[in-house]
């Protein structure tokens, strides 16, 4: 009985360590994937945003700020492209228990992103870092 109890406790603790390791590895892979998207395709994405700014691409619903995804964004699994003033937010799929992963373009820097998230979403958690030239990796939780 004693060895059975020790074995069960070891299995539970081992499972918890495994789950934590998988979560850390998954997060690092996701972060690199988003970073690589910007580093490899920045010019194409900037061109697409320029077309939106020049009104060459219309919103999917007038007044919603949501725009259709180009082929590149659809291919990498992006869920939504939204414009809020001069912020462009590309949202990716997430689980309800996870922070919302986004790539955000802001020519005014990270402070404008934090200000927008605080004003619009009343978020509790924000993790953000600059990838390159106005592109930020942002994760936030409501």
N, CA, C and O atoms as CSV, one atom per row, in Angstrom:
chain,resi,resn,atom,element,x,y,z
A,1,UNK,N,N,0.823,-1.195,0.000
A,1,UNK,CA,C,0.000,0.000,0.000
A,1,UNK,C,C,0.867,1.258,0.000
A,1,UNK,O,O,0.596,2.223,-0.715
A,2,UNK,N,N,1.927,1.220,0.832
A,2,UNK,CA,C,2.819,2.371,0.936
A,2,UNK,C,C,3.473,2.672,-0.411
A,2,UNK,O,O,3.591,3.833,-0.805
A,3,UNK,N,N,3.901,1.610,-1.121
A,3,UNK,CA,C,4.569,1.811,-2.405
A,3,UNK,C,C,3.584,2.249,-3.491
A,3,UNK,O,O,3.947,2.991,-4.403
A,4,UNK,N,N,2.370,1.796,-3.389
A,4,UNK,CA,C,1.339,2.222,-4.323
A,4,UNK,C,C,1.071,3.719,-4.175
A,4,UNK,O,O,0.949,4.424,-5.176
A,5,UNK,N,N,0.979,4.203,-2.961
A,5,UNK,CA,C,0.755,5.618,-2.702
A,5,UNK,C,C,1.930,6.458,-3.200
A,5,UNK,O,O,1.733,7.501,-3.822
A,6,UNK,N,N,3.148,6.002,-2.924
A,6,UNK,CA,C,4.342,6.717,-3.401
A,6,UNK,C,C,4.357,6.738,-4.927
A,6,UNK,O,O,4.692,7.759,-5.529
A,7,UNK,N,N,4.001,5.628,-5.550
A,7,UNK,CA,C,3.955,5.564,-7.017
A,7,UNK,C,C,2.930,6.508,-7.597
A,7,UNK,O,O,3.194,7.160,-8.607
A,8,UNK,N,N,1.758,6.597,-6.976
A,8,UNK,CA,C,0.710,7.498,-7.461
A,8,UNK,C,C,1.138,8.959,-7.330
A,8,UNK,O,O,0.916,9.758,-8.240
A,9,UNK,N,N,1.746,9.304,-6.211
A,9,UNK,CA,C,2.216,10.685,-6.015
A,9,UNK,C,C,3.291,11.020,-7.035
A,9,UNK,O,O,3.285,12.115,-7.596
A,10,UNK,N,N,4.211,10.102,-7.286
A,10,UNK,CA,C,5.270,10.317,-8.275
A,10,UNK,C,C,4.686,10.520,-9.664
A,10,UNK,O,O,5.143,11.383,-10.414
A,11,UNK,N,N,3.674,9.724,-10.012
A,11,UNK,CA,C,3.038,9.845,-11.324
A,11,UNK,C,C,2.348,11.192,-11.474
A,11,UNK,O,O,2.437,11.816,-12.531
A,12,UNK,N,N,1.666,11.647,-10.440
A,12,UNK,CA,C,0.969,12.941,-10.487
A,12,UNK,C,C,1.975,14.073,-10.633
A,12,UNK,O,O,1.800,14.949,-11.480
A,13,UNK,N,N,3.024,14.064,-9.821
A,13,UNK,CA,C,4.039,15.119,-9.907
A,13,UNK,C,C,4.752,15.081,-11.249
A,13,UNK,O,O,5.028,16.128,-11.833
A,14,UNK,N,N,5.049,13.901,-11.737
A,14,UNK,CA,C,5.688,13.771,-13.051
A,14,UNK,C,C,4.805,14.326,-14.149
A,14,UNK,O,O,5.292,14.973,-15.076
A,15,UNK,N,N,3.496,14.074,-14.048
A,15,UNK,CA,C,2.555,14.610,-15.030
A,15,UNK,C,C,2.498,16.120,-15.006
A,15,UNK,O,O,2.424,16.753,-16.059
A,16,UNK,N,N,2.532,16.710,-13.821
A,16,UNK,CA,C,2.512,18.168,-13.702
A,16,UNK,C,C,3.753,18.777,-14.315
A,16,UNK,O,O,3.664,19.792,-15.007
A,17,UNK,N,N,4.905,18.181,-14.078
A,17,UNK,CA,C,6.155,18.679,-14.659
A,17,UNK,C,C,6.087,18.583,-16.171
A,17,UNK,O,O,6.509,19.507,-16.865
A,18,UNK,N,N,5.561,17.472,-16.700
A,18,UNK,CA,C,5.441,17.302,-18.141
A,18,UNK,C,C,4.528,18.361,-18.746
A,18,UNK,O,O,4.871,18.963,-19.764
A,19,UNK,N,N,3.367,18.597,-18.131
A,19,UNK,CA,C,2.424,19.601,-18.637
A,19,UNK,C,C,3.067,20.985,-18.635
A,19,UNK,O,O,2.918,21.733,-19.601
A,20,UNK,N,N,3.772,21.333,-17.574
A,20,UNK,CA,C,4.435,22.645,-17.510
A,20,UNK,C,C,5.492,22.760,-18.591
A,20,UNK,O,O,5.615,23.811,-19.219
A,21,UNK,N,N,6.262,21.700,-18.822
A,21,UNK,CA,C,7.303,21.728,-19.853
A,21,UNK,C,C,6.689,21.886,-21.234
A,21,UNK,O,O,7.209,22.644,-22.053
A,22,UNK,N,N,5.595,21.187,-21.511
A,22,UNK,CA,C,4.919,21.308,-22.807
A,22,UNK,C,C,4.400,22.726,-23.007
A,22,UNK,O,O,4.511,23.269,-24.106
A,23,UNK,N,N,3.836,23.337,-21.965
A,23,UNK,CA,C,3.314,24.709,-22.070
A,23,UNK,C,C,4.440,25.691,-22.368
A,23,UNK,O,O,4.268,26.592,-23.189
A,24,UNK,N,N,5.580,25.533,-21.719
A,24,UNK,CA,C,6.716,26.432,-21.953
A,24,UNK,C,C,7.237,26.267,-23.368
A,24,UNK,O,O,7.493,27.257,-24.053
A,25,UNK,N,N,7.397,25.031,-23.814
A,25,UNK,CA,C,7.886,24.783,-25.172
A,25,UNK,C,C,6.908,25.335,-26.192
A,25,UNK,O,O,7.326,25.960,-27.166
A,26,UNK,N,N,5.593,25.116,-25.988
A,26,UNK,CA,C,4.591,25.617,-26.921
A,26,UNK,C,C,4.642,27.126,-27.021
A,26,UNK,O,O,4.574,27.675,-28.120
A,27,UNK,N,N,4.762,27.817,-25.876
A,27,UNK,CA,C,4.821,29.275,-25.886
A,27,UNK,C,C,6.048,29.768,-26.630
A,27,UNK,O,O,5.944,30.715,-27.409
A,28,UNK,N,N,7.203,29.159,-26.417
A,28,UNK,CA,C,8.418,29.578,-27.107
A,28,UNK,C,C,8.315,29.350,-28.609
A,28,UNK,O,O,8.774,30.185,-29.388
A,29,UNK,N,N,7.721,28.233,-29.033
A,29,UNK,CA,C,7.536,27.967,-30.458
A,29,UNK,C,C,6.592,28.998,-31.060
A,29,UNK,O,O,6.856,29.507,-32.150
A,30,UNK,N,N,5.487,29.318,-30.369
A,30,UNK,CA,C,4.542,30.309,-30.871
A,30,UNK,C,C,5.196,31.676,-31.005
A,30,UNK,O,O,5.022,32.351,-32.020
A,31,UNK,N,N,5.951,32.091,-29.983
A,31,UNK,CA,C,6.616,33.388,-30.043
A,31,UNK,C,C,7.570,33.458,-31.220
A,31,UNK,O,O,7.591,34.461,-31.935
A,32,UNK,N,N,8.357,32.421,-31.437
A,32,UNK,CA,C,9.290,32.418,-32.565
A,32,UNK,C,C,8.543,32.449,-33.883
A,32,UNK,O,O,8.996,33.093,-34.830
A,33,UNK,N,N,7.409,31.768,-33.968
A,33,UNK,CA,C,6.637,31.746,-35.204
A,33,UNK,C,C,6.163,33.148,-35.557
A,33,UNK,O,O,6.257,33.560,-36.714
A,34,UNK,N,N,5.656,33.886,-34.575
A,34,UNK,CA,C,5.182,35.246,-34.836
A,34,UNK,C,C,6.356,36.164,-35.178
A,34,UNK,O,O,6.258,36.988,-36.088
A,35,UNK,N,N,7.452,36.024,-34.457
A,35,UNK,CA,C,8.634,36.844,-34.741
A,35,UNK,C,C,9.143,36.579,-36.152
A,35,UNK,O,O,9.457,37.513,-36.890
A,36,UNK,N,N,9.223,35.299,-36.527
A,36,UNK,CA,C,9.695,34.935,-37.864
A,36,UNK,C,C,8.782,35.484,-38.944
A,36,UNK,O,O,9.255,35.884,-40.008
A,37,UNK,N,N,7.494,35.508,-38.691
A,37,UNK,CA,C,6.544,36.056,-39.661
A,37,UNK,C,C,6.901,37.507,-39.980
A,37,UNK,O,O,6.918,37.900,-41.146
A,38,UNK,N,N,7.183,38.294,-38.961
A,38,UNK,CA,C,7.544,39.700,-39.171
A,38,UNK,C,C,8.926,39.812,-39.813
A,38,UNK,O,O,9.105,40.575,-40.762
A,39,UNK,N,N,9.881,39.076,-39.315
A,39,UNK,CA,C,11.250,39.186,-39.825
A,39,UNK,C,C,11.345,38.759,-41.290
A,39,UNK,O,O,12.125,39.335,-42.049
A,40,UNK,N,N,10.569,37.767,-41.694
A,40,UNK,CA,C,10.646,37.262,-43.076
A,40,UNK,C,C,9.706,37.986,-44.034
A,40,UNK,O,O,10.004,38.094,-45.224
A,41,UNK,N,N,8.577,38.482,-43.535
A,41,UNK,CA,C,7.539,39.014,-44.430
A,41,UNK,C,C,7.131,40.447,-44.079
A,41,UNK,O,O,6.024,40.875,-44.403
A,42,UNK,N,N,8.008,41.171,-43.428
A,42,UNK,CA,C,7.673,42.529,-42.975
A,42,UNK,C,C,7.272,43.434,-44.129
A,42,UNK,O,O,6.297,44.177,-44.023
A,43,UNK,N,N,8.016,43.380,-45.235
A,43,UNK,CA,C,7.713,44.265,-46.371
A,43,UNK,C,C,6.324,43.972,-46.949
A,43,UNK,O,O,5.577,44.893,-47.278
A,44,UNK,N,N,5.989,42.691,-47.069
A,44,UNK,CA,C,4.676,42.320,-47.592
A,44,UNK,C,C,3.561,42.783,-46.648
A,44,UNK,O,O,2.542,43.306,-47.098
A,45,UNK,N,N,3.758,42.591,-45.345
A,45,UNK,CA,C,2.750,43.024,-44.374
A,45,UNK,C,C,2.632,44.544,-44.342
A,45,UNK,O,O,1.525,45.079,-44.281
A,46,UNK,N,N,3.759,45.240,-44.383
A,46,UNK,CA,C,3.711,46.713,-44.414
A,46,UNK,C,C,2.992,47.203,-45.660
A,46,UNK,O,O,2.239,48.175,-45.596
A,47,UNK,N,N,3.213,46.545,-46.792
A,47,UNK,CA,C,2.516,46.913,-48.026
A,47,UNK,C,C,1.018,46.720,-47.910
A,47,UNK,O,O,0.238,47.544,-48.388
A,48,UNK,N,N,0.618,45.634,-47.275
A,48,UNK,CA,C,-0.813,45.369,-47.079
A,48,UNK,C,C,-1.444,46.439,-46.184
A,48,UNK,O,O,-2.547,46.911,-46.458
A,49,UNK,N,N,-0.739,46.816,-45.114
A,49,UNK,CA,C,-1.257,47.866,-44.234
A,49,UNK,C,C,-1.340,49.208,-44.958
A,49,UNK,O,O,-2.257,49.991,-44.712
A,50,UNK,N,N,-0.395,49.470,-45.838
A,50,UNK,CA,C,-0.427,50.698,-46.629
A,50,UNK,C,C,-1.671,50.723,-47.519
A,50,UNK,O,O,-2.315,51.764,-47.649
A,51,UNK,N,N,-2.014,49.583,-48.132
A,51,UNK,CA,C,-3.234,49.505,-48.954
A,51,UNK,C,C,-4.476,49.790,-48.113
A,51,UNK,O,O,-5.414,50.432,-48.586
A,52,UNK,N,N,-4.484,49.321,-46.883
A,52,UNK,CA,C,-5.618,49.601,-45.999
A,52,UNK,C,C,-5.681,51.092,-45.678
A,52,UNK,O,O,-6.753,51.694,-45.720
A,53,UNK,N,N,-4.527,51.687,-45.355
A,53,UNK,CA,C,-4.492,53.120,-45.042
A,53,UNK,C,C,-4.922,53.972,-46.227
A,53,UNK,O,O,-5.546,55.018,-46.047
A,54,UNK,N,N,-4.594,53.532,-47.435
A,54,UNK,CA,C,-4.955,54.277,-48.647
A,54,UNK,C,C,-6.375,53.971,-49.118
A,54,UNK,O,O,-6.785,54.438,-50.181
A,55,UNK,N,N,-7.124,53.196,-48.348
A,55,UNK,CA,C,-8.504,52.822,-48.654
A,55,UNK,C,C,-8.614,51.968,-49.914
A,55,UNK,O,O,-9.682,51.912,-50.526
A,56,UNK,N,N,-7.527,51.302,-50.313
A,56,UNK,CA,C,-7.580,50.366,-51.442
A,56,UNK,C,C,-8.274,49.076,-51.019
A,56,UNK,O,O,-8.828,48.364,-51.857
A,57,UNK,N,N,-8.246,48.772,-49.721
A,57,UNK,CA,C,-8.897,47.582,-49.180
A,57,UNK,C,C,-9.966,48.057,-48.199
A,57,UNK,O,O,-9.684,48.816,-47.272
A,58,UNK,N,N,-11.172,47.607,-48.417
A,58,UNK,CA,C,-12.306,48.048,-47.616
A,58,UNK,C,C,-12.492,47.130,-46.404
A,58,UNK,O,O,-12.135,45.954,-46.462
A,59,UNK,N,N,-13.047,47.655,-45.309
A,59,UNK,CA,C,-13.349,46.802,-44.149
A,59,UNK,C,C,-14.416,45.757,-44.507
A,59,UNK,O,O,-15.216,45.959,-45.420
A,60,UNK,N,N,-14.411,44.645,-43.775
A,60,UNK,CA,C,-15.415,43.611,-44.030
A,60,UNK,C,C,-16.807,44.106,-43.642
A,60,UNK,O,O,-17.783,43.789,-44.321
A,61,UNK,N,N,-16.910,44.869,-42.570
A,61,UNK,CA,C,-18.169,45.511,-42.155
A,61,UNK,C,C,-17.848,46.974,-41.897
A,61,UNK,O,O,-16.964,47.283,-41.098
A,62,UNK,N,N,-18.552,47.867,-42.560
A,62,UNK,CA,C,-18.290,49.295,-42.359
A,62,UNK,C,C,-18.415,49.648,-40.882
A,62,UNK,O,O,-19.388,49.274,-40.227
A,63,UNK,N,N,-17.434,50.364,-40.367
A,63,UNK,CA,C,-17.455,50.818,-38.989
A,63,UNK,C,C,-16.905,49.814,-37.981
A,63,UNK,O,O,-16.726,50.152,-36.811
A,64,UNK,N,N,-16.635,48.585,-38.418
A,64,UNK,CA,C,-16.157,47.571,-37.471
A,64,UNK,C,C,-14.645,47.629,-37.276
A,64,UNK,O,O,-14.130,47.200,-36.244
A,65,UNK,N,N,-13.937,48.159,-38.269
A,65,UNK,CA,C,-12.476,48.190,-38.200
A,65,UNK,C,C,-11.827,46.872,-38.567
A,65,UNK,O,O,-10.603,46.756,-38.520
A,66,UNK,N,N,-12.630,45.861,-38.937
A,66,UNK,CA,C,-12.087,44.557,-39.317
A,66,UNK,C,C,-11.868,44.512,-40.826
A,66,UNK,O,O,-12.707,44.953,-41.612
A,67,UNK,N,N,-10.717,43.968,-41.205
A,67,UNK,CA,C,-10.345,43.893,-42.609
A,67,UNK,C,C,-10.100,42.450,-43.011
A,67,UNK,O,O,-9.768,41.612,-42.172
A,68,UNK,N,N,-10.267,42.156,-44.313
A,68,UNK,CA,C,-10.007,40.783,-44.753
A,68,UNK,C,C,-8.517,40.447,-44.612
A,68,UNK,O,O,-7.652,41.315,-44.724
A,69,UNK,N,N,-8.251,39.176,-44.367
A,69,UNK,CA,C,-6.867,38.723,-44.263
A,69,UNK,C,C,-6.305,38.504,-45.665
A,69,UNK,O,O,-7.003,38.010,-46.550
A,70,UNK,N,N,-5.037,38.873,-45.861
A,70,UNK,CA,C,-4.402,38.538,-47.130
A,70,UNK,C,C,-3.991,37.070,-47.095
A,70,UNK,O,O,-4.152,36.403,-46.073
A,71,UNK,N,N,-3.460,36.564,-48.212
A,71,UNK,CA,C,-3.106,35.140,-48.304
A,71,UNK,C,C,-2.088,34.728,-47.249
A,71,UNK,O,O,-2.208,33.654,-46.661
A,72,UNK,N,N,-1.098,35.564,-47.006
A,72,UNK,CA,C,-0.047,35.245,-46.045
A,72,UNK,C,C,-0.633,35.076,-44.643
A,72,UNK,O,O,-0.351,34.085,-43.969
A,73,UNK,N,N,-1.440,36.031,-44.207
A,73,UNK,CA,C,-2.015,35.966,-42.864
A,73,UNK,C,C,-2.961,34.772,-42.713
A,73,UNK,O,O,-2.984,34.122,-41.668
A,74,UNK,N,N,-3.730,34.491,-43.746
A,74,UNK,CA,C,-4.623,33.331,-43.696
A,74,UNK,C,C,-3.809,32.041,-43.625
A,74,UNK,O,O,-4.180,31.112,-42.907
A,75,UNK,N,N,-2.709,31.980,-44.360
A,75,UNK,CA,C,-1.883,30.771,-44.394
A,75,UNK,C,C,-1.215,30.476,-43.052
A,75,UNK,O,O,-1.005,29.312,-42.712
A,76,UNK,N,N,-0.880,31.513,-42.289
A,76,UNK,CA,C,-0.220,31.289,-40.996
A,76,UNK,C,C,-1.226,31.153,-39.855
A,76,UNK,O,O,-0.835,31.027,-38.694
A,77,UNK,N,N,-2.510,31.176,-40.177
A,77,UNK,CA,C,-3.526,30.913,-39.167
A,77,UNK,C,C,-4.044,32.122,-38.420
A,77,UNK,O,O,-4.660,31.973,-37.365
A,78,UNK,N,N,-3.808,33.331,-38.945
A,78,UNK,CA,C,-4.347,34.527,-38.285
A,78,UNK,C,C,-5.872,34.446,-38.270
A,78,UNK,O,O,-6.490,33.895,-39.181
A,79,UNK,N,N,-6.451,34.997,-37.233
A,79,UNK,CA,C,-7.899,34.949,-37.054
A,79,UNK,C,C,-8.580,36.234,-37.513
A,79,UNK,O,O,-9.687,36.205,-38.052
A,80,UNK,N,N,-7.903,37.364,-37.293
A,80,UNK,CA,C,-8.568,38.645,-37.512
A,80,UNK,C,C,-7.522,39.749,-37.694
A,80,UNK,O,O,-6.467,39.720,-37.060
A,81,UNK,N,N,-7.817,40.717,-38.558
A,81,UNK,CA,C,-7.006,41.921,-38.704
A,81,UNK,C,C,-7.923,43.109,-38.432
A,81,UNK,O,O,-8.911,43.321,-39.136
A,82,UNK,N,N,-7.583,43.875,-37.407
A,82,UNK,CA,C,-8.415,45.002,-36.989
A,82,UNK,C,C,-7.585,46.270,-36.981
A,82,UNK,O,O,-6.410,46.257,-36.615
A,83,UNK,N,N,-8.209,47.369,-37.388
A,83,UNK,CA,C,-7.549,48.678,-37.333
A,83,UNK,C,C,-8.260,49.550,-36.316
A,83,UNK,O,O,-9.484,49.682,-36.337
A,84,UNK,N,N,-7.479,50.143,-35.427
A,84,UNK,CA,C,-7.982,51.107,-34.444
A,84,UNK,C,C,-7.088,52.337,-34.571
A,84,UNK,O,O,-5.954,52.341,-34.094
A,85,UNK,N,N,-7.601,53.371,-35.211
A,85,UNK,CA,C,-6.815,54.572,-35.530
A,85,UNK,C,C,-5.562,54.144,-36.291
A,85,UNK,O,O,-5.663,53.648,-37.413
A,86,UNK,N,N,-4.397,54.325,-35.701
A,86,UNK,CA,C,-3.158,53.952,-36.391
A,86,UNK,C,C,-2.571,52.634,-35.885
A,86,UNK,O,O,-1.432,52.302,-36.212
A,87,UNK,N,N,-3.324,51.890,-35.103
A,87,UNK,CA,C,-2.895,50.561,-34.660
A,87,UNK,C,C,-3.497,49.511,-35.577
A,87,UNK,O,O,-4.679,49.575,-35.913
A,88,UNK,N,N,-2.685,48.550,-35.978
A,88,UNK,CA,C,-3.155,47.397,-36.736
A,88,UNK,C,C,-2.899,46.169,-35.883
A,88,UNK,O,O,-1.761,45.901,-35.498
A,89,UNK,N,N,-3.956,45.421,-35.587
A,89,UNK,CA,C,-3.860,44.290,-34.666
A,89,UNK,C,C,-4.226,43.009,-35.410
A,89,UNK,O,O,-5.342,42.855,-35.906
A,90,UNK,N,N,-3.260,42.095,-35.476
A,90,UNK,CA,C,-3.478,40.784,-36.080
A,90,UNK,C,C,-3.609,39.793,-34.927
A,90,UNK,O,O,-2.660,39.574,-34.174
A,91,UNK,N,N,-4.785,39.201,-34.796
A,91,UNK,CA,C,-5.056,38.275,-33.696
A,91,UNK,C,C,-4.955,36.843,-34.200
A,91,UNK,O,O,-5.357,36.535,-35.322
A,92,UNK,N,N,-4.411,35.972,-33.353
A,92,UNK,CA,C,-4.252,34.560,-33.673
A,92,UNK,C,C,-5.144,33.731,-32.757
A,92,UNK,O,O,-5.565,34.214,-31.706
A,93,UNK,N,N,-5.437,32.490,-33.143
A,93,UNK,CA,C,-6.291,31.636,-32.309
A,93,UNK,C,C,-5.698,31.426,-30.915
A,93,UNK,O,O,-4.481,31.447,-30.727
A,94,UNK,N,N,-6.586,31.224,-29.949
A,94,UNK,CA,C,-6.159,31.018,-28.570
A,94,UNK,C,C,-7.230,30.218,-27.846
A,94,UNK,O,O,-8.381,30.150,-28.275
A,95,UNK,N,N,-6.825,29.625,-26.753
A,95,UNK,CA,C,-7.765,28.916,-25.882
A,95,UNK,C,C,-8.340,29.932,-24.891
A,95,UNK,O,O,-7.667,30.908,-24.557
A,96,UNK,N,N,-9.556,29.724,-24.422
A,96,UNK,CA,C,-10.161,30.680,-23.487
A,96,UNK,C,C,-9.347,30.916,-22.217
A,96,UNK,O,O,-9.467,31.968,-21.589
A,97,UNK,N,N,-8.529,29.950,-21.841
A,97,UNK,CA,C,-7.731,30.098,-20.619
A,97,UNK,C,C,-6.384,30.764,-20.869
A,97,UNK,O,O,-5.655,31.050,-19.919
A,98,UNK,N,N,-6.042,31.018,-22.131
A,98,UNK,CA,C,-4.730,31.578,-22.498
A,98,UNK,C,C,-4.833,33.070,-22.799
A,98,UNK,O,O,-5.908,33.566,-23.137
A,99,UNK,N,N,-3.708,33.789,-22.677
A,99,UNK,CA,C,-3.694,35.177,-23.142
A,99,UNK,C,C,-3.929,35.238,-24.652
A,99,UNK,O,O,-3.648,34.275,-25.366
A,100,UNK,N,N,-4.435,36.350,-25.127
A,100,UNK,CA,C,-4.740,36.529,-26.551
A,100,UNK,C,C,-3.452,36.941,-27.270
A,100,UNK,O,O,-2.892,37.994,-26.968
A,101,UNK,N,N,-2.971,36.113,-28.229
A,101,UNK,CA,C,-1.736,36.439,-28.938
A,101,UNK,C,C,-2.014,37.353,-30.141
A,101,UNK,O,O,-2.936,37.105,-30.918
A,102,UNK,N,N,-1.217,38.398,-30.282
A,102,UNK,CA,C,-1.389,39.350,-31.369
A,102,UNK,C,C,-0.039,39.818,-31.898
A,102,UNK,O,O,0.968,39.810,-31.190
A,103,UNK,N,N,-0.052,40.216,-33.139
A,103,UNK,CA,C,1.021,41.036,-33.692
A,103,UNK,C,C,0.397,42.404,-33.901
A,103,UNK,O,O,-0.685,42.518,-34.478
A,104,UNK,N,N,1.071,43.431,-33.437
A,104,UNK,CA,C,0.516,44.781,-33.521
A,104,UNK,C,C,1.530,45.691,-34.193
A,104,UNK,O,O,2.711,45.702,-33.846
A,105,UNK,N,N,1.038,46.461,-35.171
A,105,UNK,CA,C,1.881,47.478,-35.783
A,105,UNK,C,C,1.443,48.840,-35.245
A,105,UNK,O,O,0.266,49.195,-35.297
A,106,UNK,N,N,2.411,49.588,-34.730
A,106,UNK,CA,C,2.144,50.937,-34.240
A,106,UNK,C,C,3.315,51.833,-34.591
A,106,UNK,O,O,4.441,51.594,-34.156
A,107,UNK,N,N,3.050,52.861,-35.376
A,107,UNK,CA,C,4.139,53.780,-35.692
A,107,UNK,C,C,4.437,54.733,-34.525
A,107,UNK,O,O,5.425,55.466,-34.554
A,108,UNK,N,N,3.565,54.714,-33.488
A,108,UNK,CA,C,3.765,55.583,-32.325
A,108,UNK,C,C,4.398,54.866,-31.144
A,108,UNK,O,O,4.588,55.471,-30.088
A,109,UNK,N,N,4.728,53.586,-31.299
A,109,UNK,CA,C,5.426,52.870,-30.238
A,109,UNK,C,C,4.515,52.118,-29.302
A,109,UNK,O,O,3.292,52.138,-29.437
A,110,UNK,N,N,5.139,51.455,-28.349
A,110,UNK,CA,C,4.437,50.577,-27.435
A,110,UNK,C,C,3.466,51.273,-26.503
A,110,UNK,O,O,2.478,50.667,-26.088
A,111,UNK,N,N,3.718,52.530,-26.162
A,111,UNK,CA,C,2.824,53.243,-25.241
A,111,UNK,C,C,1.414,53.360,-25.823
A,111,UNK,O,O,0.435,53.286,-25.080
A,112,UNK,N,N,1.298,53.542,-27.138
A,112,UNK,CA,C,-0.030,53.655,-27.756
A,112,UNK,C,C,-0.770,52.321,-27.694
A,112,UNK,O,O,-1.998,52.298,-27.617
A,113,UNK,N,N,-0.033,51.210,-27.729
A,113,UNK,CA,C,-0.660,49.889,-27.631
A,113,UNK,C,C,-1.207,49.673,-26.221
A,113,UNK,O,O,-2.348,49.245,-26.050
A,114,UNK,N,N,-0.394,49.970,-25.223
A,114,UNK,CA,C,-0.821,49.817,-23.830
A,114,UNK,C,C,-2.026,50.710,-23.555
A,114,UNK,O,O,-2.982,50.285,-22.907
A,115,UNK,N,N,-1.979,51.936,-24.043
A,115,UNK,CA,C,-3.085,52.866,-23.848
A,115,UNK,C,C,-4.370,52.326,-24.470
A,115,UNK,O,O,-5.431,52.373,-23.846
A,116,UNK,N,N,-4.277,51.817,-25.692
A,116,UNK,CA,C,-5.459,51.257,-26.363
A,116,UNK,C,C,-6.013,50.066,-25.577
A,116,UNK,O,O,-7.215,50.002,-25.320
A,117,UNK,N,N,-5.151,49.127,-25.197
A,117,UNK,CA,C,-5.619,47.936,-24.477
A,117,UNK,C,C,-6.271,48.309,-23.156
A,117,UNK,O,O,-7.297,47.742,-22.780
A,118,UNK,N,N,-5.681,49.254,-22.461
A,118,UNK,CA,C,-6.245,49.683,-21.172
A,118,UNK,C,C,-7.600,50.357,-21.371
A,118,UNK,O,O,-8.521,50.152,-20.581
A,119,UNK,N,N,-7.720,51.157,-22.422
A,119,UNK,CA,C,-8.956,51.910,-22.675
A,119,UNK,C,C,-10.081,51.001,-23.190
A,119,UNK,O,O,-11.219,51.111,-22.734
A,120,UNK,N,N,-9.774,50.118,-24.119
A,120,UNK,CA,C,-10.806,49.347,-24.795
A,120,UNK,C,C,-11.129,48.003,-24.139
A,120,UNK,O,O,-12.285,47.578,-24.129
A,121,UNK,N,N,-10.130,47.348,-23.601
A,121,UNK,CA,C,-10.351,45.976,-23.158
A,121,UNK,C,C,-10.289,45.778,-21.652
A,121,UNK,O,O,-10.622,44.703,-21.154
A,122,UNK,N,N,-9.873,46.786,-20.935
A,122,UNK,CA,C,-9.741,46.656,-19.479
A,122,UNK,C,C,-8.964,45.390,-19.120
A,122,UNK,O,O,-9.374,44.619,-18.252
A,123,UNK,N,N,-7.839,45.191,-19.799
A,123,UNK,CA,C,-7.082,43.957,-19.622
A,123,UNK,C,C,-6.332,43.939,-18.294
A,123,UNK,O,O,-5.941,44.973,-17.753
A,124,UNK,N,N,-6.149,42.729,-17.799
A,124,UNK,CA,C,-5.488,42.508,-16.516
A,124,UNK,C,C,-4.002,42.201,-16.691
A,124,UNK,O,O,-3.212,42.418,-15.772
A,125,UNK,N,N,-3.619,41.700,-17.857
A,125,UNK,CA,C,-2.254,41.233,-18.079
A,125,UNK,C,C,-1.827,41.615,-19.483
A,125,UNK,O,O,-2.575,41.400,-20.437
A,126,UNK,N,N,-0.642,42.177,-19.625
A,126,UNK,CA,C,-0.085,42.483,-20.942
A,126,UNK,C,C,1.383,42.098,-20.939
A,126,UNK,O,O,2.147,42.490,-20.057
A,127,UNK,N,N,1.759,41.324,-21.942
A,127,UNK,CA,C,3.170,41.004,-22.177
A,127,UNK,C,C,3.456,41.473,-23.593
A,127,UNK,O,O,2.759,41.081,-24.528
A,128,UNK,N,N,4.473,42.308,-23.760
A,128,UNK,CA,C,4.716,42.907,-25.060
A,128,UNK,C,C,6.203,43.112,-25.267
A,128,UNK,O,O,6.928,43.460,-24.335
A,129,UNK,N,N,6.656,42.893,-26.500
A,129,UNK,CA,C,8.029,43.250,-26.841
A,129,UNK,C,C,8.111,43.643,-28.306
A,129,UNK,O,O,7.330,43.177,-29.136
A,130,UNK,N,N,9.055,44.493,-28.603
A,130,UNK,CA,C,9.278,44.970,-29.968
A,130,UNK,C,C,9.980,43.882,-30.766
A,130,UNK,O,O,10.993,43.335,-30.330
A,131,UNK,N,N,9.439,43.574,-31.928
A,131,UNK,CA,C,10.100,42.633,-32.827
A,131,UNK,C,C,11.034,43.416,-33.750
A,131,UNK,O,O,12.231,43.142,-33.826
A,132,UNK,N,N,10.449,44.410,-34.459
A,132,UNK,CA,C,11.257,45.227,-35.367
A,132,UNK,C,C,10.391,46.300,-36.023
A,132,UNK,O,O,9.254,46.039,-36.419
A,133,UNK,N,N,10.933,47.489,-36.131
A,133,UNK,CA,C,10.344,48.580,-36.917
A,133,UNK,C,C,8.840,48.776,-36.707
A,133,UNK,O,O,8.076,48.753,-37.673
A,134,UNK,N,N,8.413,48.965,-35.474
A,134,UNK,CA,C,7.012,49.246,-35.190
A,134,UNK,C,C,6.138,48.018,-35.001
A,134,UNK,O,O,4.962,48.151,-34.662
A,135,UNK,N,N,6.678,46.834,-35.209
A,135,UNK,CA,C,5.929,45.591,-35.018
A,135,UNK,C,C,6.204,45.040,-33.628
A,135,UNK,O,O,7.355,44.891,-33.219
A,136,UNK,N,N,5.127,44.739,-32.910
A,136,UNK,CA,C,5.211,44.233,-31.542
A,136,UNK,C,C,4.508,42.886,-31.432
A,136,UNK,O,O,3.481,42.645,-32.067
A,137,UNK,N,N,5.082,42.024,-30.618
A,137,UNK,CA,C,4.385,40.804,-30.209
A,137,UNK,C,C,3.688,41.162,-28.909
A,137,UNK,O,O,4.332,41.612,-27.963
A,138,UNK,N,N,2.382,40.966,-28.854
A,138,UNK,CA,C,1.592,41.335,-27.676
A,138,UNK,C,C,0.743,40.141,-27.269
A,138,UNK,O,O,0.138,39.478,-28.111
A,139,UNK,N,N,0.708,39.880,-25.992
A,139,UNK,CA,C,-0.244,38.929,-25.411
A,139,UNK,C,C,-0.950,39.649,-24.286
A,139,UNK,O,O,-0.309,40.265,-23.435
A,140,UNK,N,N,-2.269,39.574,-24.279
A,140,UNK,CA,C,-3.022,40.209,-23.203
A,140,UNK,C,C,-4.144,39.296,-22.748
A,140,UNK,O,O,-4.602,38.425,-23.487
A,141,UNK,N,N,-4.568,39.509,-21.539
A,141,UNK,CA,C,-5.640,38.712,-20.964
A,141,UNK,C,C,-6.657,39.652,-20.344
A,141,UNK,O,O,-6.296,40.651,-19.723
A,142,UNK,N,N,-7.912,39.332,-20.513
A,142,UNK,CA,C,-8.982,40.180,-20.001
A,142,UNK,C,C,-9.288,39.899,-18.555
A,142,UNK,O,O,-10.170,40.534,-17.976
